[in-house]
Amino acid sequence: VSDVVEVRQGDGTFIKNISLHQVQDQLSNVLLKTDKVVLYEMLELRLILESQCAALAALRADGHDLEKIAQSVEAMKIAEDHEEAGIQADLDFHMAIAKSTHNSVLEQLIASLEPHMQNTIEATRKHRLSSKANITRTFDEHKAIYLAISRGESEKAKSLMEDHIRTIREEISELSF
């Protein structure tokens, strides 16, 4: 923490001026914890970042961005019975939303977390896709997020993404802890 925070006696506590690379290094160190803890914490981080990404994407996405998100949703539908393709489509969906924010720092931050996001997606899809009802619900959640973004409904997109990730966290915590 001392690499990121500076305490000045009498003035307070301040975040140091650090580069994105230093932030990435710090995050990588934190993410070396045990798998279950990292999975839960990664979902917590995704909840914070991706809900804001969905809100910004609803305000900023252009036609090309919407096409990329729609393609990933369609790829998820096609890949229902194909684990690897489904994981990739799911990851592509979340990455396409981050790109749709048109915020280069946020895009880079999300991209730096991509391997960890893939791990959480793999873990959660294994559980969520164990039944036809879960498959349908997972697809419907992604589709609803896409529709809110495509309609420019920022608060709805944010709320739907929060609900999506919270549901996953609850399901995983019931299984893991």
N, C-alpha and C positions, 0 to 999 in steps of 0.2 A: 504494500500500500504506500510506503514511503516514496516509491518511484513515481507515484501518481499524485499524491497529496503532499502539500507543504503546510506546516503549521508555523504561523508567525505570532510569537508572543505578543499579546495585546491587540493584534489585528484580526486574528481568526484563522480559519482553515481554508486553504485555497487549492483548487485543482491546478497542477502544473501545466504549463504549455508543452504538450507532448505530441509527437507525430502519430499518424494513423498506424504506422508500422509498430510503434511502441505499444499502442493499445492492443493490436493484434497479438503481439508477443505476450502481453499480460494475460489476455483472454486464453491463449493457448496453454499457459501455465496453470491457470485455474481449471481448465477443462481436462486436466490429467487426473482428476479424482476418480473414484470408483464408478463403474458403469451405471449403476442404478442412480446414484446421486447425480452424476453428470446428466443422465437422461432427464431426470426431473428438473434440474436446474436449467438445462438447455431449453426445455419446454417453457419454463418460466421466462427465460430471455426471449424466446420466440414470441411469447404472448405480448411482451412489451414492444418489441421491434416490429413484428409482422402486423399487429393491429394498426399501428401508425402507418406502415407501408400501404395497407389496404385503403386507409383513409386518404392518404396522399395520391395513391393510384387512381382513386375515384375522381379526384380533382384534376389530375394531370395526364392521364393515359390518353394517347392518341390512337388512331385506327390501327397502326402497326402493333402497338402494345396490346390492344384488345384482341387482335388476331392471335398473338402469341399465347395469351392466357386461354383463349377459347380452344386453341389447338391442344394445349396441355390437358384441358378438361376432357376434350374428345379422346385424347390418347389414354386417359385414365379409364374412360368407359370401355374402350376397346381392349385394354389390358387387364380387365377384371380377373382373368384366370392366369395371368402371366406375371409372376411376382417381380422379376427384375424390371420389366417394362413398366409395370405399375409404380414401382418405386421411383424410376426415372421420371415418369410423367408427373407424379406428385411433387417431386423436387423441382421440376421445370415450372410447374404452376407457381410455387412459392417464389422461385427466382424471377420469373416473369413479372410478378407483382412488384418485387423490389425494384426491378429495372423501370417499371412504369411510374415510379415516384419521380424520376428525372432529377434525383438528388445523388450526385456522384459519390459523396462520402457515405451515404446510407447504402448505396449499391455496393461499394467496396467492402463495407463492414459486413453486410449480409453475405457477399461472395466469400469473404474470409471464413465465415462460419459454415460454408457449404458442406464440408466433410462431416461436421458434427450434426448438421441438419439432416444429412442423408442417414446417419446412424439413428436419429430419433424417428425418422420416417420409416426406416426398416423395422425398427422395434414396434412402433405403433401399428403399422400395417399388418404385421404378423398377427397381432391380437384382433384388430378391427376387422380384418377380412376373413375371420374364422367362420362367419355365418353370412348367409345371403342378405339378411336384414342389415347387418353392419356394412356390407359392401354398398348396398343401396343408400344407406344413411351417409356414409363417407362421400360418395359421389354427389349426393344432393347438397351436402355442406359446401363442397368446392364449387358446385354450379351456382349456388345462391350467392356466394362471395363474388364470383365472376359477374353475375347479373347485376349486383349492387354496384360494382365498379363500373360496368359498362353503362349504367344509367346515371352515373355521377353522384350516387348516393353515398357520400363520404361517411357519415355517421353510421349508416346501416352496414356498410362494408366493414368498418372498424368493429362494430358490435358482432357481426357474423364471424369475423376472424377470431375475435376474443372467445366467443362461444365454442368455436371449432377447437381451438387449442386448449381451452379449459376442460372441455369434455375429454379430450385425449389425456390430459394430465390426471383427471379424476380416474379414468379407466386404468391408466398405468399405475397410479398410486394404490389402487385396490389390488392389483396383481403383485406389485413389487414390495410393498412395505407392510 
